[in-house]
Amino acid sequence: MKPEELRRALAGGGVKPVYYFYGDESYLMEREVKRLITALVPADVADFNLDILYGGDRKGEEIAAAAQTLPMFAQRRMVVVKRSEGLTEADQGALTEYLRNPSPSTCLLFVGKKPDLRKKFFLELKKVGELVEFKPPYENQLPAFVMAEAALAGVRIAPEAVELLLSLSGTNLQELASQIEKLAGYAGGGKSITLEAVREIASDSRADTVFDLANALGEKNLGTALRKLQTVLRDGQAPLFLLSMLIRHFRQLWQLRELMARKVPRPELGRAIGLRSDFFLPGLIRQAGNFTLAEFKETFQRFYETDSSLKSSRLKPSFIMERLFMAICSGTGS
């Protein structure tokens, strides 16, 4: 089950007695835990009807006993078991017995790592409950995430502001949500988050420098790129984060270059690479034209090698990144 399917089911009143949350996107998963608690347990009686337990700290029998307890002053109680991967085989055995006849007035939620669907515990859980996986969104889904977050905060966000925010903040959902919260407070209820607001509120000097650095490499301006690199590293920006931002920028340029090679009409280019606004399109087109398709392929091979070197080499990160920059700027384009 996907998170959006869970929300639709809950909106329709379809609450299962057991859920298991897992996946690589911890921010979305923790937020969905909070949403489920809010939906099922009234705040004024939460002290009586909500238990937060941890696998490895409690025995399976204790968790089952908590789930079998009747709710007080409410229709339902909830038991959340975090770090469920810490449950032993014996714990899972005790809980498997509970799953064969779960309490209809309790929602038992496990939060853990990827389940082993060969085990009896998970086989029984699937019969009476749901497994919900939380995956990081694909890059082309991030603009929709930003706009949805803005809507939840009661504001609109201009398409060009979406693009700049993603360029400055990267793909970390928690960081994006935090920035949108600040921007919504700055804009005020019902107002729109503008490009100028993102520049003033969401960006800081380090993010601005990364943004400028990516553009300098796209322009093959080695001198500017090296100066920006020293500033970024001096300010404490992690080299691997910087590399991830460069990969995102150059993936967009490569897609654009391929579209240009296929003679896709200019009015369609922005939409084809996922831009919500054409505000940044002229600069991206200019940068994409600085590289041949073969150069893009070579650049991404160097990105892979740089990622490996940053994680395993004893060389200084600044030297590894400088070597990458010189390689990227050395071609002549076409």
Number of C-alpha atoms within 10 A of each C-alpha: 11 12 17 10 11 20 15 11 13 15 11 9 9 11 18 18 21 25 21 23 25 20 17 13 16 16 15 16 20 14 11 17 16 10 12 18 20 12 12 20 21 17 12 10 14 18 11 15 24 23 17 11 18 19 21 16 10 14 18 23 17 14 23 21 12 19 28 19 15 17 18 13 13 16 14 18 29 26 23 24 23 19 16 22 16 17 21 14 12 12 20 20 17 18 24 21 16 21 23 13 11 22 19 16 17 25 25 25 26 23 23 18 17 14 16 10 12 8 13 14 22 19 14 17 22 16 11 15 20 20 21 19 17 19 15 16 13 8 13 11 11 21 18 14 16 22 18 15 20 21 15 13 19 17 22 20 24 14 19 19 22 25 22 20 22 18 20 22 21 20 18 13 19 14 13 20 17 13 19 27 19 14 23 25 15 15 18 13 12 12 14 19 24 18 18 12 17 24 15 11 13 21 19 13 11 18 19 17 19 25 21 17 25 23 20 19 23 26 20 23 17 20 14 15 25 19 12 21 24 12 17 21 15 10 11 9 15 11 20 15 12 20 20 14 22 22 17 16 18 21 15 16 23 24 17 23 24 14 17 16 12 9 10 13 9 13 10 11 20 19 12 13 17 15 19 17 15 17 16 13 17 12 13 21 18 14 22 25 19 19 24 18 17 10 18 20 13 14 21 16 12 17 19 13 13 21 18 11 16 18 11 9 12 9 10 10 18 15 10 18 22 16 13 17 21 17 16 23 21 12 13 11 16 9
